[in-house]
C-alpha cells in the first residue's frame, strides 16, 4: 500500500485499506498571493482578464484518499499528473483550515499543501464546473466525520448550549410558593456612632471653629460705646438748622 501524500510504501496488515472519497480528472492549480485580510480568499482577482493576481501553474487530477493503517486513519488531498500519476502536491487533511472556499465563488478553493521536510504553501484550485466543486465539498464533509472533526465541533456546541441553559435557570416563584420577610428590631444591627477618631476627623475638615451657641453670643461680643461728644460741639440752631414752624424736622 502506497502513502498517497509521500509515495512511500506503508506497512500492510489485515486491517489496512484505502478508500477513494473523491476524484476529478481536470483541476486548475494557481499560485495565489498571500492572504492580506481576515475576509478570506477572493478568487475574482486570480483569473482577472485584465490584471490577474494569480498564475496558473498546473492542470491535473485531484483525489481525496482515506487511508486506514496500523497507525490510524488519515485523509490526504493529492494533486497528480493525469497521465503518469506522478504526485504534484499533497495536502494532509489534518484540520478544516487546510481547505478554505473562496468568498466570491463556489468553484475555487485555497488549499494548504505540504512537501517533504514539512514545508507548507497555499495554492489556489479551481474546478471547471460547479458539480465537481459541490462533490468535493461533500467529500470533505465525509472526511471530517471519519476523522472526528464534526464530533469535536458538536461536542463544543453541546457544551456551550448546556452552559447557556444553566445560566438561564428560572428563579421565579412557582404556584403556592411564598417568601417570608421578618420585620422588627430582632436581628437588626445597631448603627455605630461616630466617636473617637471619627469625630476628630470630621472636626479636622474645618480650619475655623464654629461660633458659640446662640444663648451666649451677646455675652461674647463686647458692647461698643457711642462716640464721645466733642466738647466744642455746637447745637443744631447754632449750625443753622431750624426745626420748622411746627417742629416737623425734629
Backbone as numpy.savetxt, mean C-alpha at the origin, in Angstrom:
# Nx Ny Nz CAx CAy CAz Cx Cy Cz
15.19 -40.18 -21.28 14.35 -38.99 -21.28 15.23 -37.74 -21.28
14.93 -36.81 -22.15 15.74 -35.60 -22.34 15.09 -34.43 -21.60
15.94 -33.68 -20.91 15.48 -32.45 -20.27 15.23 -31.42 -21.36
14.00 -30.95 -21.54 13.71 -30.02 -22.64 14.38 -28.66 -22.47
14.72 -28.28 -21.26 15.32 -26.97 -21.01 16.81 -26.95 -21.24
17.47 -28.10 -21.09 18.93 -28.15 -21.23 19.39 -29.09 -22.33
18.54 -30.01 -22.75 18.95 -31.00 -23.74 19.73 -32.15 -23.17
19.87 -32.21 -21.87 20.62 -33.29 -21.24 19.71 -34.46 -20.90
20.34 -35.62 -20.71 19.59 -36.82 -20.39 19.24 -36.84 -18.91
17.99 -37.15 -18.62 17.52 -37.24 -17.25 17.50 -38.70 -16.80
17.77 -38.95 -15.52 17.67 -40.33 -15.02 16.23 -40.81 -15.08
16.05 -41.98 -15.66 14.70 -42.51 -15.85 14.35 -43.50 -14.74
13.06 -43.57 -14.48 12.52 -44.54 -13.52 11.15 -44.98 -14.02
10.54 -45.87 -13.29 9.23 -46.37 -13.70 8.16 -45.29 -13.62
8.40 -44.25 -12.82 7.40 -43.19 -12.66 7.74 -41.94 -13.46
8.80 -41.96 -14.25 9.20 -40.78 -15.01 8.43 -40.74 -16.34
7.97 -39.54 -16.69 7.30 -39.37 -17.98 7.25 -37.88 -18.32
6.94 -37.61 -19.58 6.79 -36.25 -20.07 5.43 -36.11 -20.75
4.87 -34.90 -20.64 3.56 -34.62 -21.23 3.61 -33.28 -21.93
3.13 -33.23 -23.17 3.10 -31.99 -23.94 1.78 -31.28 -23.64
1.88 -30.11 -23.02 0.68 -29.34 -22.69 0.25 -28.44 -23.82
1.19 -28.03 -24.68 0.86 -27.11 -25.77 1.98 -27.14 -26.80
1.62 -26.95 -28.06 2.60 -26.85 -29.14 2.01 -26.00 -30.26
2.82 -25.13 -30.81 2.44 -24.34 -31.98 3.62 -24.32 -32.94
3.39 -24.52 -34.25 4.52 -24.62 -35.18 5.16 -23.29 -35.54
4.42 -22.19 -35.37 4.95 -20.89 -35.80 4.84 -19.88 -34.67
5.98 -19.33 -34.30 6.04 -18.33 -33.24 7.10 -17.31 -33.60
6.79 -16.02 -33.40 7.75 -14.95 -33.69 8.36 -14.48 -32.37
9.69 -14.39 -32.36 10.44 -14.01 -31.16 11.09 -12.66 -31.41
10.99 -11.77 -30.41 11.50 -10.40 -30.55 12.46 -10.09 -29.40
13.48 -9.32 -29.74 14.32 -8.72 -28.71 13.69 -7.41 -28.31
13.14 -7.33 -27.12 12.34 -6.18 -26.70 13.14 -5.30 -25.74
12.78 -4.01 -25.67 13.46 -3.12 -24.71 13.07 -3.48 -23.29
13.88 -3.10 -22.31 13.55 -3.40 -20.90 12.30 -2.67 -20.46
11.66 -3.20 -19.45 10.45 -2.61 -18.91 10.78 -1.28 -18.24
10.06 -0.23 -18.65 10.37 1.11 -18.14 9.31 1.67 -17.21
8.21 0.97 -17.01 7.16 1.44 -16.12 6.50 0.24 -15.47
5.69 0.53 -14.45 5.00 -0.55 -13.74 3.68 -0.92 -14.39
3.40 -0.40 -15.58 2.17 -0.71 -16.29 2.28 -1.97 -17.14
3.45 -2.56 -17.18 3.62 -3.79 -17.93 4.19 -3.54 -19.32
4.18 -4.58 -20.12 4.75 -4.52 -21.46 3.69 -4.09 -22.47
4.08 -3.21 -23.37 3.21 -2.75 -24.44 3.78 -3.24 -25.77
3.05 -4.14 -26.43 3.54 -4.74 -27.68 3.27 -3.89 -28.90
2.49 -2.82 -28.75 2.18 -1.99 -29.91 3.41 -1.36 -30.52
4.40 -1.05 -29.70 5.62 -0.43 -30.22 6.63 -1.46 -30.73
6.45 -2.73 -30.38 7.41 -3.73 -30.82 7.42 -3.85 -32.34
6.24 -3.88 -32.93 6.11 -4.09 -34.38 5.56 -2.85 -35.07
5.84 -1.67 -34.53 5.36 -0.44 -35.15 5.94 -0.32 -36.56
5.10 0.00 -37.57 5.62 0.08 -38.95 6.57 1.25 -39.17
6.49 2.29 -38.36 7.35 3.46 -38.55 8.58 3.42 -37.66
8.38 3.23 -36.35 9.51 3.22 -35.41 9.38 2.02 -34.48
9.69 0.82 -34.95 9.59 -0.35 -34.07 10.66 -0.32 -32.99
10.26 -0.66 -31.77 11.21 -0.70 -30.66 11.78 -2.09 -30.43
11.29 -3.08 -31.15 11.77 -4.45 -31.02 12.20 -4.98 -32.38
13.08 -5.94 -32.34 13.58 -6.56 -33.56 13.27 -8.05 -33.53
12.68 -8.55 -34.61 12.39 -9.98 -34.68 13.70 -10.74 -34.89
13.98 -11.64 -33.96 15.27 -12.33 -33.98 15.14 -13.81 -34.31
13.92 -14.35 -34.27 13.79 -15.79 -34.53 12.33 -16.11 -34.83
12.13 -17.11 -35.66 10.81 -17.67 -35.93 10.91 -19.18 -35.77
10.15 -19.73 -34.87 10.30 -21.16 -34.61 9.07 -21.78 -34.00
9.27 -22.88 -33.32 8.19 -23.65 -32.70 8.25 -23.48 -31.19
7.08 -23.45 -30.56 7.01 -23.34 -29.11 6.27 -24.54 -28.54
6.83 -25.08 -27.47 6.19 -26.19 -26.76 6.19 -25.91 -25.26
5.16 -26.39 -24.58 5.12 -26.41 -23.12 5.17 -27.86 -22.70
6.23 -28.23 -21.99 6.49 -29.63 -21.65 6.46 -29.80 -20.14
5.67 -30.74 -19.69 5.63 -31.11 -18.27 6.47 -32.37 -18.08
7.42 -32.32 -17.15 8.32 -33.44 -16.89 8.16 -33.90 -15.46
7.88 -35.19 -15.31 7.77 -35.81 -13.98 8.93 -36.78 -13.82
9.78 -36.54 -12.84 10.94 -37.39 -12.59 11.06 -37.63 -11.10
12.17 -38.29 -10.72 12.38 -38.59 -9.31 12.56 -37.32 -8.48
13.07 -36.28 -9.13 13.30 -35.03 -8.41 12.03 -34.20 -8.25
10.95 -34.56 -8.94 9.71 -33.82 -8.83 9.11 -33.51 -10.19
8.19 -32.56 -10.19 7.49 -32.15 -11.40 7.95 -30.75 -11.78
8.21 -30.55 -13.06 8.56 -29.22 -13.55 7.93 -29.01 -14.91
7.80 -27.74 -15.28 7.22 -27.35 -16.56 8.17 -26.38 -17.22
8.45 -26.60 -18.51 9.36 -25.74 -19.27 8.66 -25.25 -20.53
8.91 -24.00 -20.85 8.48 -23.41 -22.12 9.71 -23.36 -23.01
9.69 -24.11 -24.11 10.87 -24.22 -24.97 10.54 -23.69 -26.35
11.49 -22.95 -26.91 11.40 -22.42 -28.28 12.47 -23.13 -29.09
12.07 -23.78 -30.18 12.97 -24.66 -30.92 12.94 -24.34 -32.41
13.95 -24.82 -33.09 13.97 -24.75 -34.54 12.93 -25.74 -35.07
12.01 -25.30 -35.94 10.95 -26.21 -36.37 11.44 -27.34 -37.26
12.59 -27.21 -37.86 13.10 -28.23 -38.77 14.01 -29.23 -38.07
14.94 -28.74 -37.25 15.92 -29.61 -36.61 15.57 -29.97 -35.17
14.72 -29.17 -34.54 14.39 -29.40 -33.14 15.43 -28.87 -32.17
16.42 -28.14 -32.70 17.45 -27.58 -31.82 16.84 -26.52 -30.90
17.33 -26.51 -29.70 16.81 -25.57 -28.70 17.33 -24.16 -28.98
16.42 -23.20 -29.05 16.79 -21.79 -29.19 16.79 -21.10 -27.83
15.75 -21.26 -27.04 15.65 -20.66 -25.70 14.65 -21.46 -24.89
14.85 -21.45 -23.58 13.96 -22.17 -22.66 13.63 -21.28 -21.47
12.41 -21.42 -20.99 11.95 -20.66 -19.83 11.36 -21.62 -18.81
12.11 -22.00 -17.78 11.53 -22.84 -16.71 10.38 -22.09 -16.04
9.21 -22.70 -16.02 8.02 -22.05 -15.47 7.99 -22.26 -13.96
8.73 -21.42 -13.25 8.86 -21.52 -11.80 7.93 -20.58 -11.05
7.36 -19.60 -11.73 6.41 -18.68 -11.12 5.59 -18.03 -12.22
4.49 -17.40 -11.83 3.63 -16.75 -12.82 4.32 -15.57 -13.48
5.34 -15.00 -12.83 6.03 -13.84 -13.39 6.90 -14.20 -14.59
7.10 -15.49 -14.85 7.93 -15.89 -15.99 7.28 -15.46 -17.30
5.95 -15.50 -17.36 5.22 -15.12 -18.57 4.26 -14.00 -18.21
4.36 -12.88 -18.93 3.47 -11.74 -18.72 2.84 -11.36 -20.05
1.52 -11.28 -20.06 0.82 -10.90 -21.29 0.95 -9.40 -21.51
1.07 -9.00 -22.78 1.14 -7.58 -23.11 -0.17 -6.91 -22.73
-0.08 -5.66 -22.30 -1.27 -4.96 -21.83 -2.12 -4.40 -22.96
-1.68 -4.53 -24.22 -2.44 -3.99 -25.33 -2.73 -5.02 -26.42
-2.44 -6.30 -26.18 -2.68 -7.32 -27.19 -2.80 -8.68 -26.51
-3.70 -9.51 -27.03 -3.86 -10.87 -26.51 -2.96 -11.86 -27.23
-2.23 -11.42 -28.25 -1.37 -12.33 -29.03 0.10 -12.23 -28.66
0.46 -11.26 -27.83 1.86 -11.03 -27.51 2.10 -11.22 -26.01
3.28 -11.76 -25.70 3.67 -12.03 -24.32 5.15 -11.69 -24.15
5.53 -11.44 -22.90 6.93 -11.29 -22.53 7.32 -12.51 -21.70
8.39 -13.20 -22.12 8.81 -14.45 -21.49 10.23 -14.29 -20.98
10.46 -14.68 -19.73 11.80 -14.62 -19.14 12.49 -15.96 -19.35
13.44 -15.98 -20.26 14.16 -17.21 -20.58 15.42 -17.29 -19.74
15.94 -18.50 -19.62 17.13 -18.75 -18.80 18.08 -19.64 -19.56
19.34 -19.23 -19.62 20.35 -20.00 -20.32 21.27 -20.73 -19.36
22.33 -21.28 -19.91 23.29 -22.00 -19.07 23.99 -21.03 -18.12
24.24 -21.48 -16.92 24.86 -20.63 -15.92 23.87 -19.74 -15.19
22.58 -19.88 -15.48 21.57 -19.09 -14.79 21.33 -17.71 -15.36
21.94 -17.39 -16.51 21.72 -16.07 -17.12 20.29 -15.96 -17.63
19.68 -14.80 -17.39 18.27 -14.60 -17.74 18.12 -13.42 -18.68
17.10 -13.49 -19.52 16.77 -12.41 -20.44 15.28 -12.46 -20.72
14.70 -11.32 -21.04 13.27 -11.24 -21.34 13.10 -11.04 -22.84
12.36 -11.95 -23.46 12.09 -11.91 -24.89 10.60 -11.70 -25.11
10.27 -11.11 -26.23 8.87 -10.97 -26.62 8.50 -12.06 -27.60
7.33 -12.64 -27.43 6.84 -13.65 -28.36 5.47 -13.22 -28.87
5.19 -13.58 -30.13 3.92 -13.20 -30.74 3.36 -14.34 -31.57
2.07 -14.59 -31.40 1.36 -15.59 -32.18 0.68 -14.90 -33.37
0.56 -15.63 -34.47 -0.05 -15.04 -35.66 -1.55 -14.94 -35.53
-2.18 -15.80 -34.73 -3.63 -15.78 -34.55 -3.96 -15.77 -33.06
-5.20 -15.38 -32.77 -5.64 -15.36 -31.38 -5.89 -16.76 -30.84
-6.25 -17.70 -31.70 -6.57 -19.05 -31.24 -5.38 -19.73 -30.55
-4.19 -19.78 -31.17 -3.06 -20.39 -30.44 -2.65 -19.60 -29.21
-2.83 -18.28 -29.24 -2.50 -17.48 -28.06 -3.43 -17.83 -26.90
-4.71 -18.07 -27.21 -5.66 -18.47 -26.18 -5.32 -19.85 -25.62
-4.97 -20.78 -26.52 -4.59 -22.13 -26.07 -3.32 -22.09 -25.22
-2.42 -21.18 -25.55 -1.19 -21.00 -24.77 -1.53 -20.58 -23.34
-2.46 -19.65 -23.19 -2.87 -19.20 -21.86 -3.56 -20.31 -21.08
-4.37 -21.12 -21.76 -5.04 -22.24 -21.10 -4.02 -23.26 -20.61
-3.00 -23.53 -21.43 -1.96 -24.48 -21.03 -1.19 -23.98 -19.81
-0.94 -22.68 -19.74 -0.25 -22.13 -18.57 -1.12 -22.26 -17.31
-2.43 -22.12 -17.48 -3.33 -22.32 -16.34 -3.25 -23.75 -15.83
-3.21 -24.71 -16.75 -3.07 -26.12 -16.37 -1.73 -26.36 -15.68
-0.67 -25.72 -16.18 0.65 -25.88 -15.56 0.66 -25.33 -14.15
-0.01 -24.22 -13.91 -0.05 -23.65 -12.55 -0.77 -24.58 -11.59
-1.79 -25.26 -12.07 -2.48 -26.23 -11.21 -1.57 -27.41 -10.88
-0.83 -27.89 -11.88 0.06 -29.03 -11.66 1.17 -28.67 -10.68
1.70 -27.46 -10.82 2.82 -27.02 -9.98 2.37 -26.50 -8.62
1.07 -26.32 -8.44 0.57 -25.87 -7.14 0.49 -24.36 -7.00
0.68 -23.61 -8.10 0.59 -22.15 -7.98 -0.82 -21.72 -7.64
-1.82 -22.35 -8.26 -3.21 -21.97 -8.03 -3.62 -22.28 -6.60
-3.16 -23.42 -6.06 -3.52 -23.78 -4.68 -2.95 -22.79 -3.69
-1.70 -22.34 -3.94 -1.08 -21.37 -3.02 -1.83 -20.05 -3.03
-2.23 -19.60 -4.23 -2.95 -18.33 -4.30 -4.33 -18.43 -3.68
-5.01 -19.60 -3.87 -6.34 -19.77 -3.28 -6.26 -19.85 -1.77
-5.18 -20.47 -1.24 -5.00 -20.53 0.21 -4.83 -19.14 0.80
-4.05 -18.30 0.12 -3.89 -16.94 0.60 -5.19 -16.17 0.55
-6.00 -16.43 -0.49 -7.29 -15.75 -0.61 -8.24 -16.18 0.49
-8.26 -17.51 0.80 -9.13 -18.00 1.86 -8.71 -17.45 3.22
-7.38 -17.39 3.44 -6.91 -16.84 4.71 -7.32 -15.40 4.89
-7.22 -14.61 3.81 -7.65 -13.23 3.89 -9.14 -13.11 4.12
-9.93 -14.01 3.48 -11.38 -13.97 3.68 -11.76 -14.33 5.11
-11.07 -15.33 5.69 -11.35 -15.70 7.08 -11.01 -14.58 8.03
-9.87 -13.91 7.78 -9.49 -12.79 8.64 -10.49 -11.66 8.53
-10.97 -11.40 7.32 -11.96 -10.34 7.13 -13.26 -10.70 7.82
-13.63 -11.99 7.78 -14.85 -12.43 8.44 -14.75 -12.27 9.95
-13.56 -12.57 10.50 -13.37 -12.38 11.94 -13.46 -10.92 12.33
-12.93 -10.05 11.47 -12.96 -8.63 11.78 -14.37 -8.06 11.70
-15.29 -8.76 11.00 -16.65 -8.26 10.82 -17.63 -8.98 11.75
-17.20 -9.37 12.93 -18.09 -10.03 13.88 -19.18 -9.06 14.33
-20.37 -9.60 14.55 -21.52 -8.80 14.96 -21.59 -8.76 16.48
-21.39 -7.57 17.04 -21.45 -7.40 18.49 -22.76 -6.72 18.92
-23.76 -6.65 18.05 -25.03 -6.04 18.41 -25.83 -6.95 19.33
-26.75 -6.35 20.09 -27.55 -7.13 21.04 -28.57 -7.98 20.29
-28.64 -9.23 20.68 -29.64 -10.13 20.11 -30.95 -9.98 20.88
-31.99 -10.60 20.37 -33.31 -10.51 21.01 -33.27 -11.15 22.40
-33.72 -10.41 23.40 -33.73 -10.92 24.76 -32.50 -10.56 25.57
-31.45 -10.06 24.93 -30.23 -9.69 25.65 -30.37 -8.28 26.23
-29.80 -8.06 27.40 -29.86 -6.77 28.07 -28.48 -6.37 28.56
-28.32 -5.08 28.76 -27.10 -4.54 29.34 -27.46 -3.92 30.69
-26.80 -4.33 31.76 -27.04 -3.81 33.11 -25.97 -2.77 33.44
-26.43 -1.57 33.77 -25.53 -0.48 34.14 -25.85 -0.07 35.56
-24.89 -0.10 36.48 -25.07 0.25 37.89 -24.62 1.68 38.09
-25.55 2.52 38.53 -25.27 3.94 38.75 -25.28 4.19 40.25
-24.30 4.84 40.79 -24.23 5.13 42.22 -22.82 5.44 42.63
-22.68 5.70 43.95 -21.35 6.06 44.44 -20.46 4.86 44.62
-21.07 3.67 44.63 -20.27 2.48 44.87 -19.36 2.24 43.68
-18.14 2.08 44.01 -17.18 1.77 42.95 -16.63 2.99 42.26
-17.18 4.19 42.58 -16.67 5.40 41.93 -15.38 5.83 42.60
-14.55 6.36 41.82 -13.28 6.84 42.34 -13.43 8.26 42.87
-12.74 8.55 43.95 -12.73 9.92 44.48 -11.80 10.76 43.63
-12.30 11.96 43.35 -11.49 12.86 42.53 -10.39 13.43 43.40
-9.16 13.24 43.04 -8.06 13.75 43.88 -8.02 15.26 43.87
-7.69 15.83 45.04 -7.58 17.28 45.16 -6.17 17.70 44.87
-6.06 18.90 44.37 -4.74 19.44 44.03 -4.09 19.99 45.28
-3.16 19.27 45.83 -2.44 19.70 47.03 -0.97 19.56 46.79
-0.22 20.17 47.66 1.23 20.00 47.61 1.81 20.59 46.34
2.55 19.79 45.62 3.25 20.29 44.44 2.32 20.83 43.39
1.09 20.26 43.30 0.17 20.74 42.28 -0.20 22.18 42.54
-0.47 22.54 43.86 -0.83 23.91 44.17 0.32 24.86 43.89
1.51 24.44 44.23 2.66 25.32 43.98 2.88 25.51 42.49
2.58 24.47 41.71 2.75 24.61 40.27 1.77 25.60 39.70
0.50 25.56 40.21 -0.50 26.49 39.68 -0.17 27.92 40.08
0.34 28.11 41.31 0.68 29.47 41.72 1.91 29.98 41.01
2.74 29.05 40.56 3.95 29.48 39.86 3.66 30.01 38.48
2.42 29.78 37.98 2.07 30.28 36.65 1.92 31.79 36.64
1.78 32.40 37.83 1.57 33.85 37.90 2.74 34.48 38.65
3.32 35.51 38.05 4.46 36.18 38.67 4.02 37.26 39.65
2.75 37.73 39.59 2.24 38.76 40.49 1.18 38.12 41.37
1.31 38.30 42.67 0.34 37.72 43.59 -1.02 38.36 43.40
-2.11 37.64 43.58 -3.45 38.22 43.42 -3.73 39.21 44.54
-4.66 40.13 44.32 -5.00 41.13 45.35 -5.68 40.47 46.52
-5.66 41.09 47.71 -6.32 40.52 48.90 -7.83 40.51 48.76
-8.49 39.85 49.71 -9.95 39.74 49.67 -10.60 41.10 49.70
-11.86 41.17 49.17 -12.53 42.46 49.03 -12.82 43.14 50.35
-13.05 42.38 51.43 -13.38 42.99 52.73 -12.25 43.79 53.31
-11.01 43.57 52.93 -9.87 44.26 53.52 -9.17 45.18 52.54
-9.82 45.42 51.40 -9.14 46.25 50.40 -9.05 47.69 50.84
-10.11 48.19 51.58 -10.08 49.58 52.00 -9.00 49.82 53.05
-8.76 48.80 53.89 -7.74 48.97 54.91 -6.35 48.91 54.32
-6.21 48.18 53.25 -4.87 48.02 52.69 -4.42 49.27 51.98
-5.38 50.02 51.42 -5.00 51.21 50.66 -5.09 52.43 51.58
-4.05 53.21 51.80 -4.10 54.41 52.66 -4.92 55.51 52.03
-5.60 56.28 52.89 -6.42 57.39 52.40 -5.53 58.51 51.91
-5.92 59.09 50.82 -5.15 60.20 50.23 -5.66 61.51 50.81
-4.81 62.28 51.43 -5.22 63.56 52.04 -5.46 64.59 50.96
-6.45 65.47 51.18 -6.71 66.52 50.17 -5.55 67.50 50.13
-5.39 68.13 49.03 -4.26 69.07 48.92 -4.46 70.24 49.87
-3.43 70.67 50.50 -3.57 71.80 51.44 -3.92 73.08 50.71
-4.71 73.88 51.41 -5.11 75.14 50.82 -3.99 76.16 50.99
-3.74 76.81 49.94 -2.65 77.78 49.97 -2.99 78.91 50.93
-2.01 79.27 51.66 -2.25 80.34 52.64 -2.58 81.64 51.97
-2.03 81.83 50.79 -2.30 83.08 50.11 -3.43 82.99 49.15
-4.31 81.97 49.29 -5.40 81.80 48.35 -6.44 82.89 48.50
-7.09 83.23 47.36 -8.10 84.27 47.36 -9.45 83.66 47.11
-10.51 84.38 47.55 -11.87 83.88 47.39 -12.32 84.05 45.97
-13.51 83.42 45.65 -14.04 83.49 44.28 -14.38 84.91 43.92
-14.91 85.67 44.92 -15.26 87.05 44.61 -14.01 87.84 44.29
-12.94 87.51 45.00 -11.71 88.24 44.75 -11.12 87.90 43.39
-11.42 86.68 42.91 -10.89 86.28 41.59 -11.78 86.76 40.46
-12.93 87.40 40.77 -13.77 87.96 39.72 -14.98 87.14 39.40
-15.27 86.03 40.13 -16.44 85.17 39.88 -17.61 85.70 40.66
-18.82 85.62 40.10 -20.03 86.08 40.74 -20.99 84.92 40.86
-21.67 84.78 42.01 -22.62 83.69 42.20 -23.92 83.90 41.45
-24.08 84.99 40.83 -25.32 85.28 40.13 -26.33 85.92 41.04
-27.36 86.41 40.37 -28.37 87.13 41.14 -29.11 86.18 42.05
-29.37 84.99 41.58 -30.14 84.03 42.38 -29.28 82.88 42.90
-28.01 83.06 42.82 -27.11 82.02 43.35 -27.04 80.78 42.48
-27.26 80.92 41.13 -27.28 79.72 40.28 -25.89 79.17 40.02
-24.86 79.93 40.33 -23.50 79.45 40.12 -22.86 78.92 41.38
-23.66 78.78 42.43 -23.08 78.24 43.65 -22.86 76.75 43.50
